[in-house]
Each structure stands twice: as structure tokens, then as C-alpha cells.
């Protein structure tokens, strides 16, 4: 584009027979083009008077911060070696999705967890699949991806220290942490 404009500027110089060139906005122009035009002087046709001041009452709605989201995370539990969501969990996810859709500044951090059994590398992958399954379920409910973040913790953050079936069942989970963010 600059080459074309520069060419036009040089052609204008040749047409006017001018040898004085001035560089304006990365384009060479004849010096006659560079002279600034005089500022027009405003001359009103009739005397200017001050306009009357009009005041109007405007109702101002106070800005109220939305209610604070739940401090406790929403916890969804899974079967052993599974990341499938149940009908009960889908109902809970529907409630969370509605909350996120109504509050665009609300964010959800989804953390996946696994129990202590098995190899840790496999537990991390399984916990990531659990977090992704929850995120996918929220996306299917039209929650924007910008409002979600996922983390995989494997078995690093157990809820219980026991080794029984109930203790291990508590650790197979995905947690949804609701936090206020910015756009």
C-alpha cells in the first residue's frame, strides 16, 4: 500500500513539475501539498445566546453485588475406574449450569480426584477424565468454556485417611468450586 501511495506522490511531483519533495506519512509528496490549509473562522449569522438549561429527574438503581456463591464445592462421586455421570449428578449439574448462565462473571474450577488404589499416573489420567466429563456436561448445557477451568489431582488430595470401601468411595470425586472472576 505504501509503495502505491509513494508512486502516486512521485507522479504528482512530475505532473506539477516540482522538484521539492516532502515526506508525509511515509509518502513523498510535492512541497505544495504539504502546506497546511488555513483554519476556517466561524462566523455565526446571528448572535449566539446561551441555551436554556433543562434538568430532569433520573431514577438511579443502586448497583448490588450478586449473592455470594456457595463456599463449599459441589461434589460429584464416581464408581471405581469410572468417569460416567449419573442421572442424579446431571440434576446437580443442571443447577450449577443455570447459576453460571445467569451470572457471566461467575467461574467454576472443576477438580478431578481418584482414590489411592492403583498407579498414580493412571489416577491422574482418571481424575482428568472425571473433570473433563463434568466440563463436557456443562458445555452441553451452553455454559461458555471461558467460565470453566479443570484440574487433575489424582490421589494427592484424599478426603479420608481410611482404607475401607466407604473411605475410598469418598475420594473418587469431582469438585466444582464456584468463584467470582472478571470477563
C-alpha contacts under 8 A as a table, 3 or more apart, distances in Angstrom:
res1	aa1	res2	aa2	distance
1	X	4	X	5.24
1	X	5	X	6.35
2	X	5	X	5.07
2	X	6	X	5.91
2	X	26	X	7.13
2	X	27	X	6.92
3	X	6	X	5.01
3	X	7	X	6.07
4	X	7	X	5.09
4	X	8	X	6.32
5	X	8	X	5.09
5	X	9	X	6.24
5	X	27	X	6.30
6	X	9	X	5.01
6	X	10	X	6.30
6	X	26	X	7.70
6	X	27	X	4.68
6	X	28	X	5.72
6	X	29	X	7.77
7	X	10	X	5.15
7	X	11	X	6.15
8	X	11	X	5.04
8	X	12	X	6.13
9	X	12	X	5.10
9	X	13	X	6.38
9	X	27	X	6.65
9	X	28	X	5.50
9	X	29	X	4.65
9	X	30	X	7.09
10	X	13	X	5.00
10	X	14	X	6.36
10	X	28	X	6.52
10	X	29	X	6.49
10	X	30	X	7.71
11	X	14	X	5.09
11	X	15	X	6.11
12	X	15	X	5.04
12	X	16	X	6.17
12	X	29	X	7.26
12	X	30	X	6.94
13	X	16	X	5.30
13	X	17	X	5.99
13	X	18	X	5.17
13	X	19	X	6.78
13	X	21	X	7.52
13	X	29	X	6.66
13	X	30	X	5.10
14	X	17	X	4.96
14	X	18	X	6.38
14	X	19	X	7.89
15	X	18	X	7.81
18	X	21	X	7.71
18	X	30	X	6.33
18	X	31	X	7.85
19	X	30	X	7.37
20	X	30	X	5.88
20	X	31	X	5.46
21	X	28	X	6.04
21	X	29	X	5.45
21	X	30	X	4.69
21	X	31	X	5.27
22	X	28	X	5.52
22	X	29	X	5.29
22	X	30	X	6.07
22	X	31	X	5.39
22	X	34	X	6.83
23	X	26	X	6.06
23	X	27	X	5.44
23	X	28	X	4.46
23	X	29	X	6.25
24	X	27	X	5.28
24	X	28	X	6.26
24	X	29	X	6.88
24	X	34	X	7.55
29	X	33	X	6.48
29	X	34	X	7.27
30	X	33	X	5.56
30	X	34	X	7.05
31	X	34	X	5.17
31	X	35	X	7.01
32	X	35	X	5.81
44	X	47	X	6.71
44	X	48	X	7.30
69	X	178	X	6.16
69	X	179	X	6.93
70	X	73	X	6.94
70	X	178	X	6.89
71	X	177	X	7.87
71	X	178	X	7.61
72	X	177	X	7.39
73	X	175	X	5.80
73	X	176	X	5.22
73	X	177	X	4.70
73	X	178	X	7.00
74	X	175	X	5.55
74	X	176	X	4.96
74	X	177	X	6.76
75	X	173	X	6.57
75	X	174	X	5.83
75	X	175	X	4.57
75	X	176	X	6.47
76	X	89	X	6.45
76	X	173	X	5.39
76	X	174	X	5.22
76	X	175	X	6.38
77	X	169	X	7.34
77	X	170	X	6.95
77	X	171	X	7.92
77	X	172	X	5.73
77	X	173	X	4.25
77	X	174	X	6.55
78	X	82	X	6.22
78	X	83	X	6.32
78	X	84	X	7.20
78	X	85	X	7.46
78	X	169	X	7.56
78	X	172	X	5.46
78	X	173	X	5.69
79	X	82	X	5.35
79	X	83	X	7.53
79	X	169	X	7.44
79	X	172	X	7.09
80	X	169	X	7.75
80	X	172	X	7.20
81	X	126	X	7.11
82	X	126	X	7.66
82	X	130	X	7.82
83	X	126	X	7.32
83	X	129	X	6.25
83	X	130	X	4.74
83	X	133	X	6.66
84	X	130	X	7.71
84	X	133	X	7.30
85	X	89	X	6.06
85	X	90	X	6.78
85	X	133	X	7.57
85	X	134	X	7.81
86	X	89	X	5.16
86	X	90	X	6.29
87	X	90	X	5.01
87	X	91	X	6.47
88	X	91	X	5.27
88	X	92	X	6.66
89	X	92	X	5.07
89	X	93	X	6.14
90	X	93	X	4.92
90	X	94	X	6.08
90	X	137	X	7.81
91	X	94	X	5.08
91	X	95	X	6.57
92	X	95	X	5.23
92	X	96	X	6.46
93	X	96	X	5.01
93	X	97	X	5.97
93	X	134	X	7.89
93	X	137	X	7.42
93	X	138	X	6.77
94	X	97	X	5.03
94	X	98	X	6.23
94	X	138	X	7.72
94	X	141	X	7.37
95	X	98	X	5.28
95	X	99	X	6.39
96	X	99	X	5.09
96	X	100	X	6.25
97	X	100	X	5.09
97	X	101	X	6.09
97	X	138	X	6.01
97	X	141	X	6.48
97	X	142	X	7.88
97	X	143	X	6.25
98	X	101	X	5.10
98	X	102	X	6.12
99	X	102	X	5.28
99	X	103	X	6.27
100	X	103	X	5.17
100	X	104	X	6.28
100	X	106	X	5.92
100	X	107	X	7.13
100	X	143	X	6.78
100	X	147	X	7.72
101	X	104	X	6.11
101	X	142	X	7.90
101	X	143	X	6.20
103	X	106	X	5.44
104	X	107	X	7.86
104	X	147	X	7.60
104	X	183	X	7.78
105	X	147	X	7.84
105	X	180	X	5.92
105	X	181	X	5.40
105	X	182	X	5.57
105	X	183	X	6.25
106	X	147	X	6.90
106	X	178	X	6.80
106	X	179	X	5.88
106	X	180	X	4.63
106	X	181	X	5.87
107	X	147	X	4.64
107	X	148	X	5.91
107	X	178	X	5.72
107	X	179	X	5.24
107	X	180	X	5.84
107	X	181	X	6.02
108	X	147	X	6.20
108	X	148	X	5.00
108	X	149	X	6.47
108	X	176	X	6.10
108	X	177	X	5.42
108	X	178	X	4.57
108	X	179	X	6.22
109	X	148	X	5.88
109	X	149	X	4.82
109	X	150	X	5.78
109	X	151	X	7.53
109	X	175	X	7.94
109	X	176	X	5.73
109	X	177	X	5.04
109	X	178	X	6.54
109	X	179	X	7.72
110	X	131	X	5.74
110	X	134	X	7.54
110	X	135	X	7.35
110	X	148	X	7.26
110	X	149	X	6.01
110	X	150	X	4.63
110	X	151	X	6.21
110	X	174	X	6.71
110	X	175	X	5.62
110	X	176	X	4.65
110	X	177	X	6.39
111	X	127	X	7.80
111	X	128	X	7.95
111	X	131	X	5.79
111	X	150	X	5.73
111	X	151	X	4.66
111	X	152	X	5.77
111	X	153	X	6.94
111	X	174	X	5.48
111	X	175	X	5.18
111	X	176	X	6.62
112	X	126	X	7.97
112	X	127	X	4.27
112	X	128	X	5.65
112	X	129	X	7.61
112	X	130	X	5.51
112	X	131	X	4.71
112	X	150	X	7.70
112	X	151	X	6.23
112	X	152	X	4.87
112	X	153	X	6.01
112	X	154	X	7.06
112	X	173	X	6.22
112	X	174	X	4.42
112	X	175	X	6.59
113	X	123	X	7.75
113	X	124	X	7.60
113	X	126	X	7.86
113	X	127	X	4.67
113	X	128	X	7.85
113	X	130	X	7.66
113	X	152	X	6.53
113	X	153	X	5.39
113	X	154	X	4.96
113	X	155	X	6.00
113	X	156	X	7.85
113	X	157	X	7.27
113	X	158	X	7.87
113	X	171	X	6.45
113	X	172	X	5.71
113	X	173	X	5.26
113	X	174	X	5.93
114	X	123	X	5.61
114	X	124	X	7.37
114	X	126	X	6.93
114	X	127	X	5.59
114	X	153	X	7.64
114	X	154	X	5.04
114	X	155	X	4.91
114	X	158	X	8.00
114	X	171	X	5.66
114	X	172	X	4.51
114	X	173	X	6.58
115	X	123	X	7.51
115	X	154	X	7.55
115	X	155	X	5.32
115	X	158	X	7.04
115	X	168	X	5.44
115	X	169	X	7.30
115	X	170	X	7.98
115	X	171	X	4.87
115	X	172	X	5.38
116	X	120	X	7.86
116	X	155	X	5.39
116	X	158	X	7.95
116	X	168	X	7.29
118	X	122	X	7.16
118	X	123	X	6.97
119	X	122	X	5.46
119	X	123	X	6.36
120	X	123	X	4.85
120	X	124	X	6.17
120	X	154	X	6.56
120	X	155	X	6.90
121	X	124	X	5.22
121	X	125	X	6.46
121	X	154	X	7.71
122	X	125	X	5.13
122	X	126	X	6.11
122	X	154	X	7.99
123	X	126	X	5.00
123	X	127	X	6.00
123	X	154	X	4.68
123	X	155	X	6.40
124	X	127	X	5.10
124	X	128	X	6.17
124	X	152	X	5.90
124	X	153	X	5.99
124	X	154	X	3.85
124	X	155	X	7.28
125	X	128	X	5.06
125	X	129	X	6.26
125	X	152	X	7.44
125	X	154	X	7.29
126	X	129	X	5.03
126	X	130	X	6.28
126	X	154	X	7.27
127	X	130	X	5.03
127	X	131	X	6.33
127	X	152	X	5.23
127	X	153	X	6.47
127	X	154	X	5.36
127	X	173	X	7.95
127	X	174	X	7.67
128	X	131	X	5.12
128	X	132	X	6.08
128	X	150	X	7.75
128	X	151	X	6.73
128	X	152	X	4.62
128	X	153	X	7.75
128	X	154	X	7.86
129	X	132	X	5.01
129	X	133	X	6.00
130	X	133	X	5.11
130	X	134	X	6.44
130	X	173	X	7.63
130	X	174	X	6.34
131	X	134	X	5.26
131	X	135	X	6.24
131	X	150	X	5.97
131	X	151	X	6.92
131	X	152	X	7.00
131	X	174	X	6.06
132	X	135	X	4.92
132	X	136	X	5.92
132	X	150	X	7.04
133	X	136	X	5.06
133	X	137	X	6.19
134	X	137	X	5.09
134	X	138	X	6.32
134	X	174	X	7.72
135	X	138	X	5.10
135	X	139	X	6.13
135	X	148	X	7.14
135	X	150	X	7.58
136	X	139	X	4.96
136	X	140	X	6.17
137	X	140	X	5.14
137	X	141	X	6.61
138	X	141	X	5.06
138	X	142	X	6.73
138	X	143	X	5.62
139	X	142	X	5.01
139	X	143	X	4.94
139	X	144	X	6.48
139	X	145	X	6.81
140	X	143	X	7.36
143	X	147	X	7.18
144	X	147	X	5.66
144	X	148	X	7.41
145	X	148	X	5.35
145	X	149	X	7.87
146	X	149	X	7.80
153	X	156	X	5.71
153	X	157	X	6.77
154	X	157	X	7.58
155	X	158	X	6.14
155	X	171	X	7.59
158	X	161	X	6.97
158	X	171	X	5.39
159	X	167	X	7.88
159	X	170	X	6.38
159	X	171	X	5.70
160	X	167	X	5.67
160	X	168	X	7.62
160	X	170	X	7.08
160	X	171	X	7.11
161	X	167	X	7.14
162	X	167	X	5.28
162	X	168	X	7.35
163	X	167	X	6.01
163	X	168	X	6.39
164	X	167	X	5.30
164	X	168	X	6.28
165	X	168	X	5.21
165	X	169	X	6.05
166	X	169	X	5.00
166	X	170	X	6.43
167	X	170	X	5.34
167	X	171	X	6.87
168	X	171	X	5.26
168	X	172	X	6.79
169	X	172	X	5.43
170	X	173	X	6.84
